[in-house]
Amino acid sequence: MRVITGITTYLSNMKLREKIGFAVAVLSVVQVLVIGLAVYTFNARIIIEREREFLSQLIAVVNEDLTSRIEGFNSDALDIVINNTIKEQLNGATDLEVGIARRNIMEVLNSKSISRRGLLDISIIDTDANTYGIRAAYYLPPGFDIRATEVFRLAERLNGGMIWLNENDITDTYAQDSILLGPLRGLTGAAIIKDYSSDEIKGLLLMIIDEDYFEHIEYSNRRLENISLFLVPSCRDRIVSITPEAALAEEALERIDPESDRGIFSIPASGDELLISYVRNKALGWYLVTSSPISSLRKTFKQTVHILLLSLALSMLLSFLLAGRISRWVTRGLDALAEKMLHVGRGNFTVPMNPNHFDEIGQLDRVFDGMVEDINRLIESRYQQELRAKEAGFKALQAQINPHFLHNTLDMLHWRLEEKGEQEISQSILSLGNLFRYTIDDSSIHASLSDEIGNVEDYLFLRNNTSRGSFGYSITVEPNEGPLLPKLTLQPLVENAIVHGFKGRKRGNVLTIRGRLNGKIYLLDVIDNGIGMTPEEISRIFDAEYKTQDAHHIGIRNVEERIRYMYGEKGGLTISSEFGFGTTIRISIPAEGIR
């Protein structure tokens, strides 16, 4: 906080020229930094977006190549499962029939195995647990039922289609490599063999692709520089790495959306960030996944960053050099104007007026010269204005003599009537004197609620006497002092109710004045049971268009304007009325206005 205060103080004490130079320099630096950051971010984004596009195109090409390879295996499998000779000879009843079937079936399997590179083994296990394999030797337990295996249940769902598995409960458990005398490792495909004419399942076809087959795809080895390629089964177990000695992060596996056929995202890695792209291979039913470090991408624009930083440094240096020249050019003429203002401030109004600039500063100089001339003229006419003001004050004093004389005369008449016992007339004279004194008293433009109520009581007394009791009235206010009001607030409202509200009626007229505190608002109501007003009449009272045309309710408008002037938007005057049922005028004053 102290540092900010110190900087603010230092900037405040700088000269205008220095401030302009500083502002130009800061704006230039900010502009250069913003442009540099935008260029850097834009270039980085372009490179990453291009890499995303490249990965999408690359994985599409690799996926197409992989699809053609897998479809070759799927095609061989289809040839086998629809081969009628194989279907007829499976599940032989005697050893002779099984032996003949083995010879015929093995001829078909051998022909497929020889023609397809990467195929490690083709096997068939019929429903009687008879096995026919090119390379695999199966050691099935007594009572083995092919239908009870998980592989069979998965293959049965495809009804003859090929399902590919990285782990299964047949080859992993019961099969051995008859050549290398060890387990058979590879990608296993399975399909049921079914006689569709009788809807009878004959057996299960098993194909095993060598686990090193995908590592020898020449396209991957030649083109996938800095990119790792993986095959991920739907169950995400035993991932096949197409790129040798590569591993796929566990977080990448969790981010692969099983509901999506393709996607691309980035994940953090140790000291780096990886860009992951995946696509579902429909022939295999697995995901083909690529992984590429983003750091290798950012190396490609290091040279651009260096050039950008050098350009930024040169731009900022040039900005500082130009800032001084620009500030001097902008502020030329201000020094002369400041010197002229200093002389005028000391009382010298005879400074030379010769502006020689035609820009905004020259305009300001000419305006100042005109102001000095106006001041000289005002000084010359000052004494005449003072004399006129004294003369006007004297005349105003004379004008006050007559009202005060009239008030004193009314007061004298009151006491003489009192002496003669004329109480009613005496009270009327007293009320009239009070009204007159309250009206001409200009010591303050504000009055307390109690003073306003006293003035209204005098007015109502006189009005009721002159109208021979044509209306009744009641006044109830709390607290007694109430709020501070503009002087003569209530009397115009009461007069409006009597003159307009009770117009044409001789009996049954009642006027009520009520004041109360409602939370933080003081409410003062003037209520009459007169003829009321229509909504159009109420609108005209507050409509500026009618203020100079409609003189009937000018007192209400005057009161509303003075309340607004005194309390602002927190105070106001509202009218609610129903034609034929009376009118309520409510004054609302905020709590801070209460004395």
PEMOKA-V287923 format. One line per field, one symbol per residue. ss: DSSP state (2 for helix, 1 for strand, 0 for the rest). phi: phi as a letter, one per 20 degrees, with the letter a starting at -180 (. if undefined). burial: + if it has 24 or more other ideal C-beta (glycine too) atoms within 12 Angstrom, else -. A space follows every 50 residues. Layout:
# PEMOKA-V287923
ss=???
phi=???
burial=???
This chain:
# PEMOKA-V287923
ss=02222222222200022222222222222222222222222222222222 22222222222222222222222222222220022222200000222222 22222222222222200011111111000011100111000000022202 22222222000011100000222211100001000111111111100001 11111111110002220222222000111111000000011000000002 22222000000111111110011111111110000111111110222222 22222222222222222222222222222200022222222222200000 00000000022222222222222222222222222222222222222222 22222222222222222222002222222222222222220000011122 22222222222222220000111111100000111100022222222222 20000000111111111100111111110000002222222202220000 000222222222222222220111111100011111111122210
phi=.fffffffffffeffgffffffffffffffffffffffffffffffffff ffffffffffffffffffffffffffffgffdffgfffefmfecffffff ffffffffffffffecfnefbccccefemedccfcedddefgmfcffeef gffffffelofeddcecbedffddecffeelbfedreddcbfdceffdld eercecccegfefffdffgffedefmcdccdcffemdlfeefegldcdff ffffefefedebabbccfcfmbcdddcbbeeffendeecdccffgfffff dfffffffffffffffffffffffffffffefnffffffffffffeoeed ffdbfddcefffffffffffffffffffffeffffffffffffffffffe ffgffffffffffgfffgfeneffffffffffffgffffefdfbedbfff ffffffffffffffffelmfbdbbcccbfffmeecffmeegffffffffe fefnddcmecdcdccbecmecedcdddcdefmcegffffffdeffdfedd efdfffffffffffffdmffdaccccbcgncoccddddcfffeef
burial=----------------+--+++-++--++--+---+---+--++--++-- ++-+++-+++-++-+++-+++++++++-+++++--++-++++-------- ++-+++-++--++--+-+++++++++++++++++++-+-+---+-+--++ ++-+++-+-+++++++++-+++-+++-------++++++++++++----- +++++++++++-+++-+-++---+-++++++++--+-++++++--+-++- -++-++-----++++++-----+++++++++-++++++++++++--+--- +------+---+--++--+---+---+---+-++-++--+--------+- +---+-----+---+--++--+---------------------------- ------+--+---+-------------+++++++++++-------++++- ++++++++++++++-----++-+-+-+----+++++++++++++++++++ ++------+-+++++-+----++++++++++++---++-+++-------- --+-++++++-++--++---+++-+-+----+++++++++--++-
